[in-house]
Amino acid sequence: MTGPPPSDAGLILEPEAIQGDHSQAARFIRGFLEAGTGRLVTNARSRVGLATYGQLRLPVTVEDGRYGDTYVASPHSAYVLYARDEIDILGLTGLAKTGAQMSLAALDRWLRALAINRTVHIDNWMFSTSLHGRWDGTGLAAMRRAVTEAFPDHLPVVRCVDPWSCPALVSSLKSDGWSLLPSRQIWVTDDLEGRWHPRSHTKSDRRAMRRSSLVVEELEVMSDADAGRLADLYAQLYLGRYSALNPAYTPAFVKHACDSGALRFRVARDAKGVIMASAGMRVAGDLVTVPMLGYDTTRPKSEALYRIASLLSSEWAMERGYRHHGSSGAGEFKSNRGARGQIEYLAIHASHWPRGRRMGLRLLTETLERTMVPALKRQGC
């Protein structure tokens, strides 16, 4: 893939340079540039901007080698730190736990030696899943060259690529010489009406919704009170029960995501108007994913609030004919509702690296493909 010259692509990292840009990506990134990343996502310190190619606008995040931030901005966190948290989440003990810890210690050293956290993520929306929508890789080579020209010590990276949600982009990445590192197993549903709607578990979820007497509402305008409640419900689940390496969204982020159109929110309120379950949905092309699911985890499990929160997005997506990207985790829950597993990849371009580091990345890619993919499929996570 030769592509047009780098001059046809560019990077914008200053807020004044996008003041007249009304694209969704520009509206979204402008909030980060004006407020500062940490005020919207407290465990991220990324510089942000836009990658441009003609009329195309894609959000970018720039990392300068720090460790310990949220996995949506840090490959090291995604592969090592989050995996360490999952040892406890999965309940590993004995030799299995020791073996996992030793493998992660080796991977930790490997990734640090490769300086894996000096990155420029292209089309990164700071969500657990960055859907690429209808971007088929147009301008990829030109934007990649613009990135390496501006940041010669950094790696161009594209998160969340797989042959189900973005086959044309995967093809473009391969043609342009990117390495595809397996990252996680996601759960996807092509036909919600045929695969999700008839399932007995789905019917049970609907009965739970009817019994709850909760009132469903799609938020057109985000109030400060609702933004605070949604941020709290998300944090209860993803930061409290899972891992602090999930993106830590503030109420200001929730409001900005709604106002900019980056997320659509559907909620279920009790008789007093209190939001008890919520789904913050990202729509791109013919796909929907839910990077901000939340519910009141202090309530009894019998109230089925997790099931109701999940129902909010799937029901909405089916009514509009979207395919559903269920992200990762809760594999049994999702497969019981018609989803199937798909391996997702992290794409890295390292042609500007010294030969030794390129060989190290190639060996890492082969090792992860050989060891990680079977483990993900076996564990269903």
N, C-alpha and C positions, 0 to 999 in steps of 0.2 A: 504494500500500500504506500504509494509515493505521496499523494496528496498535494495540495497547493502550498506555496511558500509560507514561512512563518509570519510574514507581514500581513497575511489575511486573517490572522488570529491574534488575540491579545489577552492581557490580564488587567483587570481594573481592581485596585485595592484602596481607593480613596472615595469617600462618600460623595464629594462634590462632583465626581466624574459620572455618577449615575442619577443625578437629581432629575433629569428629564426622561429617564427610562421607566416605562410603566409595565414592563414584563413582570410576571409573577416572581421570577428569580431575583430581579432587581429590587422589587418591593420587600422581599424576604430578607435579602442580604443587607439592604439599607438599614433595617432595624438593628442588626448586629453591629454595623459600622458606627451607628449613632450612639447606641447604648453601651457598647462593649460586650464582647462575647460572654464574659463571666457574669454579667447581670441577667443574662437570659438562660445560660446553661452553666451552672456554678462549678461544675467539674471539667470545664473546657477552657483553654486559654488560646485558642486558635486565632490567628489572623484570618480574616475572611475577605472575599471579593468575588469577582465574576470572571469566568473564562468566556471569551467571545469569539464568534466566527460568523461573519455576516450578521444576520438577524438573530442568530442563536445565542442564548444567554444561559450559562450553567453556573451554579454556585461553586466556589472553591474554598477549601480550608487549608491553611498553611501551618505546619508543625515544624518546630526547630530543634527537635530531639529530646524534648522533655518526656519523662516517664510518669505514669500513674494517673493520667487523665482518662476520661470516658473512652470506651472502646470505639465510639463512632468517629473519633478523631485520631486514635492511636492504634496502629496495628499491633504493637507489643501488648497493649492491654487486651485486645481482642483474642490474641493467641495464647498469652501466658497468664496474665492477671485474672481475667474473667474465667479462664479454665481452672485456675486454682480455686476460685470461689465455687465452681461447679463440683469440685471434689466433695465438698460438704453438702451441696444441694442434692447430688446424686446418692449421698450416703455411702461412699466408698470406704472400706475398712481393710485392715490387714495388708496382705501382699498387694492387692489391687490398688490401695491407696498409696503404698510406698512406691510401686512401679509408676503410677501416674505422677507423683511428686518428682521422681528422678527424671522422667521424660521431660517434664516441664522445666526442670532446672537446666537440662541440656539445651532445650529450645530457647530458654531465656538467654543463655550465653551466645547462642548462634545468632539470634536476632539483634542483640546488642552489638555483636561484631560486624553485622551488616549495616549498622546505623539505620535500622528499619523505621525509626520514628522521625526521620527527617523527610517529611512528605509534603506533597501538594495534592490533596484529594480533589479530583474533578467531578462535578455533579454530586456533591455531598451536601445533603440537606440537614445534617445533624440529627437524623432520625435513625432508629434501629435498622430500618430498611429504607435505603434511598432508591426509590423507584426511578427508572430512567425513561419511562413513558415511551414516547415515539422517537426518542433519540436513537438513531440507528448507527451511530459512529461517524456521522457527517462532521468533518472538520477535526476528527480525532488526532491525526498525525500533526496537523498544523498547531493545534492547541498544545499537544504534547511538546512540540519543539519550542513553543513560546514559554512553556513552564520551565524547561531545562535551560533556556537562555536566561530567564529571569532568576532562576534558583538552581544553579549548576550543581550544588551540593545536595539537592533534594531529589526524591523519587516521585515521579508522577504516579498516582494511584487512582483507581476507580473501584469503589466498593460495590458490593451487592450485585454481581453479574451472574447470570445463569441462563441456560438455554431455553428455559420456559418463559421467563418474563421479558427477556431482551435478546433473542437469538441473533438478530442482525448486528447488535452491538458486540456480542461475543465473537462473531465472525470478523468484524472489523478489528477488534483487539488482537485476535490471532494473526491476522494479515499484517498488522503493524508491529508484530514482534513482542507483544506483551506476554509476561509470564502470568499464568492463572493458578493461584494458590487456593486450594480448597479451604473454606473458612467455617461453614456450618451447614446443617441440614435445615431447609425451610419446608413449610407445609403449604401446598397450593391446591386450589380447586378451579378447574376449567369451567365447569357448568354447575353453578349453584342450584339452579332449578332441578337439574337431573340428579346431581350427586349429593347435595346438602339437604335440600328441602324434604325429600321423602324419608330421611333417616329417623329411626326411632328415638335416637338421642336428641335430634333437632325438635321432634314433636314434644319430647319431655321438657326441653328448654322453653318451648312456647307455653306449655301448661304452667311452668314455674312463673313465667312472666304474667300470665293471667291471674294466677293466685296472688301475686305480689301486690296487685292494685297500683303499681307504679305507673306514672304517666310519662310517655315518651315524647320528647321534644327535640327538634333540630334547632340549634342555636344560630340565629342569623346575626345577632349582635352579642358580643361578649362583655358582660358586666365585670367589674372588679371582683365582686363577691363570687361569681361563678368561676372566674379565672383562678382565684385562690382555692376554691373547693376542688376544681379539676386537677390542679397541681398537687394538692394533698392526696387525692385518691390515687393518682398515678404513683406518687412517692410511696404510699403505703404498700403498694404491690411490688413495684419494680426495684425500688431502693431498699425497702424494708424486708421483703421476703426473698428477693433474689440477690442482687448485687449492687453495691454502691458505684460500680463502674458503668451501670446504665446511665444515660444522660440525665442529669439532675435539672429538670426544667423548673423555672420560677413562674409565678403568676404572670409576670411581665412577658415571658415567652409565650404562655398560653394565649394571652390576649393578642400578642403580635402575630402568632401563627394563624389565629382566626381572622384578624383584620386584614392580613396580607393575602388571605386565600390559600395559604399553604396547607392548612388542615381544615376539615369540616367536623363539627362536633355534634354528636347525638347523645342525649342524656336521658336518664330515667329518674324522675323525682317522686318523692313520697308525698303524702297528703299535706304536709307542711311546706312543700316546695323545696325540700332539701335534696340535692343530687345524691343518689345512692350508687349509681353505676354510670359509666360513661365510655364513649368510644370516640377518640380523635382520629379521623380518617384522612389518609392521604390518597388523592386520586391522581393518576397519571396515565394518559392514554386510555386503554380499556381495563386498567387494573385499579384495585383498591387494596390498601394495606392499613394497619391500625397501629401506628407507633405510640399512641397515647391511650391505651386501655387502662381503666381504673375502676375500682369499686371500694366500698367501705369494708375493709378487712376486719373491723371490730365487730361486725354483725355475725350472727350465727350462720354456719355453713348451710343450714336448712333453708335459708332465705335465697340460696342459689344466685347470689349477686354476680359471681364470676360468669356463670352461664348466661345470665341476663346481659351483662356487658358485652360478651362475645356475640350474642344474638343481635345486638343493636347494629353492628356493622354488617354482618352476613345478610341479614334481612334487607337492609338498605341497599347493599350491593346487588342482591338478586333482583330486586324490584327494578333496577336500572340496567340490568344486563351486563354488569361488570364481572370480570374474573377476580378471584380473591387470593391475595398473597397473605398467607397466615403467619409469616415470619417464622422464627424458630421457637423451640420449647413446647412443652405440653403436647408431645407427639401423640400419645394415646387419645387424649381428649379430641384433638383435631382429626385424627384418622377415623375415629368413631363417627365423625360428622362429615365424612366423605373426602377429606383432604389426602393428598399423597405426598411422599417425601421427594425432595429435589436437592441436589448438592449445589450450594452457592459458592462463588469464588471471589477472591480479591485479586484484581489485576494490577500488576506492577511493571513499569517499563524501566529497564536498567542498561540500555545500550550505551549511555554516557559514563557508566561506571568503569573502573579498572577491571581487567580481565579476571583477576582473582576473586573479586567480589561478585562478578557476574556468574562465575562458576559456583560460588557458594549459594547464590540465589537459585540457580538451576538445580543443584543438589537438594536444596530445601524443598523446592517445588515437587521434585520426584519423590522425596521421602514422605511428604505430607499426603500426596496422592496415594502412595502405597500403604500408609499406616492410618491416616486420619479418616479417609473416606470409608473404609470398612468399619471402623469404630463408630462413626456417626450413624451409619445405617444399622449397625447392630444394636446400638443404644436407643435409637429412635429419637435422638435429640437434635 
